[in-house]
């Protein structure tokens, strides 16, 4: 066993030392990073020092402090020229503001060490915590709430009872500390937040401390519509709060899917007297609460109507549709097949077509095409010959995963692509479909296709190269639209009028460090000015001069 482990370790080390494999791995990591965060900062070690928020994010706290102490707290000495004085001082002011704004990032990660460092660095009148603190920072963090209590009395005063109200949706430990150490008392919203979040421990604590003197009305309803069964039980069984007779109706009518609603309805039906309207099942079906509909069908006398079948068809539960059809003999309308089709439930469409006579609607084929449900479209095309097929249906299938849908249209219909097909395929970054359109039609590329291919988070260099190789030309607007350095570099070297000033402003607006660095290293514009005043609120404003200071002082 030991020998096997040693062999595995040695083999793994050899794999890691493979340059080819290592580059492949990290290229994949970079690709994933680009897809997940289109505008995120891509920094090297020196770049990172220019952005205090990134130092906090990656937990380089000692470096964060070192840079601040050297360039802000201790100022900078031995500046030789007046012009350099002005540039450096402006850079320091900019750096100082970034450090002040990094308070928000320190709160985001709950880093008390950084918060205390900032609190000592800046005068209290500059630390406007209302700009940096949100309820998510302190709801579950006792250290943060204690820091704010001790260091930010002005912030607490401005918040009033909102802090206690917010914490009622969070940690009991934080709530208890606030109740025992602050003068703010619970309000109605405190109770509602605790109930809607299912914070039973806080509810019990309030019940013990406040003796139900401030208990607001409708707490039972609040627990029910938010799916908090254990909270509802405690309110009803221990605090003896009464349930209205229409709570089930109100729970069913909540226009969203809430986990726990089925259990709530079961409890209320079994333990309270409820008046159920005949339309209850229809209401549940319209919202798509399938499991709740099944329960109500079996356990109530509420009526089933065509609304029930029409509404359920769009959710694709074929077995339940069959049950409603065969056991309950309910009607439906053409909306049933229409909704099943536009949501791509081809088996439900097949069942309704073979077992019902209502058919579907005039616009069904158009809606199916718009939603790119290819199998459903083919079924309706083959089995519902009377349906109108819009002339632009083929264009929508340029968004399909591959070119097979377009090939099917070519083989089975007389429909022709328009330039919209190109646009859809470019938006989906689907090169094989773009190639199919070019090989099978005489359509030119649409205007601005190169710009369109460059500006999205899923933009693909291969598509940009393909468009360029087939006659599309690049201008400044394509460069300005780029987010990815690989695409930017390709376009930059393929066009003559670069307008680096304009392009750089766009990169600064996007906080795109890689493109900014590339431009500063490769620009031929002698009058390049990165410090446009209109960009002063961007993180990359003064980034090059900050970088110069970081390197100059070895930070």
Secondary structure, 3 states (H helix, E strand, C coil): CHHHHHHHHHHHHHHHCCHHHHHHHHHHHHHHHHHHCCCCCCCCHHHHHCCHHHHHHCCCHHHHHHHHHHHHHCCCCCCCCHHHHHHHHHHHHHHHHHHHHCHHHHHHHCCHHHHHHHHHHCCHHHCCHHHCCCHHHHCCCHHHHHHHHHHCHHHHHHHCCHHHHHHCCCCHHHHHHHHHHCCCCCCHHHHHHHHHCCCHHHHHHHHHHHCCCCCCCCHHHHHHHCCCHHHHHHHHHCCCCCCCCCHHHHHHCCCCCCCCHHHHHHHHHHHCCCCCCCCHHHHHHHHCCHHHHHHHHHHCCCCCCHHHHHHHHCCCCHHHHHHHHHCCCCCCCHHHHHHHHHCCCHHHHHHHHHHCCCCCCCCHHHHHHHCCCHHHHHHHHHHCCCCCCCCCHHHHHHHCCCCHHHHHHHHHCCCCCCHHHHHHHHHCCCHHHHHHHHHHCCCCCCCCHHHHHHCCCCCCHHHHHHHHHCCCCCCHHHHHHCCCHHHHHHHHCCCCCCCHHHHHHHHHHCCCHHHHHHHHHHCCCCCCCCCCHHHCCCCCCCHHHHHHHHHHCCC
